């Protein structure tokens, strides 16, 4: 059907649908979440590796990180380390909430990613993609530098 046969109501409706797709579809993709300073600490002998980064929520609503994955890891999990009575304890975390306008730092001794079964792509000096998964289906992909046990 050519455009000359469409009436003005049809054109307005089509324009409104296109605008809704751009505004709402784009908003879900660009949720205001940014990842910076991502790196993975590779340990010798294929021991589990840990991932660290800063997660900033520049949006106007809280977001919830619910998981992560990377082709460089057989399994990538959210973990948290805590000092309890002078003893370091590490546990799985189901999600990490980031309030609007706030940053959560994933660092040694706190929240981190635990890379179980590191793959051959996890080589010191390389960069590997990490996908962060958020409640609602939003995903953010960032490259993480692979560093040695000393963080260099």
Secondary structure, DSSP 8 states (H G I E B T S, - for coil): --GGGS-HHHHHHHHHHHHHIIIIIHHHH--SEEEEEEEEE--STT--EEEEEEEEE-SSS-EEEEEEE-TTEEEEEEEEEEEETTEEEEEE-S-EEE-TT-EEEE-TTSEEEEEEEE-TT--TT-EEEEEEEETTS-EEEEEEEEE-TT--
